[in-house]
């Protein structure tokens, strides 16, 4: 009888361990546009330079672009001066891979791959992908990996939700090759991990991963769409907002009451505002805030909040389509949000998706923090129209003239207010009259042949929904993806011919299609990254004036 009893006891213990349990998490009450936080939780651990680089979304094009831009920052000696690095969608893939790369045997110079001037981009250098280079990940095909997982599930009789398949594929393509675990909890540093474990004995055996030392503080953005049980929502009245996912904490930090309306006409006011440590993000709150300790109790999340989950949510573009036709948990990512001041009373299960549904740069996240020096990389699929095609002083832009996410920051809309995939109607944070000078400057820089890079001095206008206060002064640098004519003229003749050939190996260069060019070849990656590094180096003085506080 002893063996069956022991076996039963073992199984019972396993069931207890597998069952839900509560954890104690630090929490921070939300801010508002009228009363922004004076000090963010990471303030004591960041570089304190008040500068940020923002990498836009755009699949493997954005991943590769982020690599080329970061390499240039390293070559210019500016990377060490950057306090924040934000990434959205494909930009989040690069940012998380660079910040969390676990391969200690490689230097940043090796991670960011060798730089070649245009005259050096011969066949040998274009086809080279040295060991250690992050650019190798852009050769992986996300949708083929998803298909593999689906086929495997069918053979093995397994059941996967779309978010599981998507996150696993993102991890396999863009994070796993660099030693980043799919199952490890994302955390700030080893002292933070020790503190978390000291409060939560059940997590003592859990695996955590932390960023490499001496890197910018990572902020990934996701879109909070609305209450899961109200989906789909009434067209034209979306209340999408950007939430933060970071190594230390995650959540929607804006203290705000948001009204949602479903297609069926139901209305609900939901209270938000607050952050919890990332290991507890998505957990259902179990208690009120203990103000003395600065903690609250939550049910440990069913899904481990890993780097892969954060990058997967930030890039979950299919949400924009599925949220309008279903509220099935099989096809949508859902996370629990609440107001820290009333966690149990305000808890809501919210549909989440690609940060680029609402803010393709992470701009709101930086302006909430009062960051005053921002370099945004608009790695867009939409070419910037020349002044001959579009005169910004004569007419408003169309969606074929310029990227609509940059125009929306100034309250200039090019996307339909009925399109849930590009919802920018609530995005204004800068004066509308400041848009035209920026557009003119970008066009002039593009026409110069050395790249569309411009700088403007701006003052924010209040955006209550996004938590952006008015009156904040910002030095904004904008790099807009385009092919510099001077760079092209210095390429080997064979490469120039390939670029001019519509059926050649570089279709739509540098604006590789997000939907059709899911993976890139070595030459496609190398040509793009080296063009970007060259452009940045040509504009070093301008970029330095944005990011270097000593300039």
Secondary structure, DSSP 8 states (H G I E B T S, - for coil): -HHHHHHHHHHHHHHHHHS--EEEEEEEE-B-SSS--SS-TTGGGS----EEEEE---HHHHHHHHHHHHHHHHHTT-GGG--EEEE-THHHHHHHHHHH---TTS-HHHHT-----GGG--HHHHS---TT-GGGGGGS-HHHHHHHHHHHHHHHT----HHHHHHHHHIIIIIGGGT--SSSEEES-HHHHHHHHHH-GGGTT--EEE--SS--EEEEEEEEEEEGGG-SB-TT----EEEEEESSEEE--B-EEEEEEBTTS-EEEEEE-EEEEGGGTT--B-S--BTTTTEEEEE--SS---HHHHHHHHT-TTHHHHTTT---TTTSEEEEE--GGGHHHH-EEEEEEEGGGT-SS-HHHHHHTT--EEEEEE--SS----TTT--TTTS---TTTS-HHHHHTTT---S-TT-TTS--TT---B-THHHHHHHHHHHHHHHHTS-EEEEEEEEB--BTTTTB-SS-EEEEEEEE----HHHHHTS-HHHHHHHH-TTSSSTTTTS--TTT--S--HHHHHHHHHHHHHHHHHTHHHHHHHH-TT-
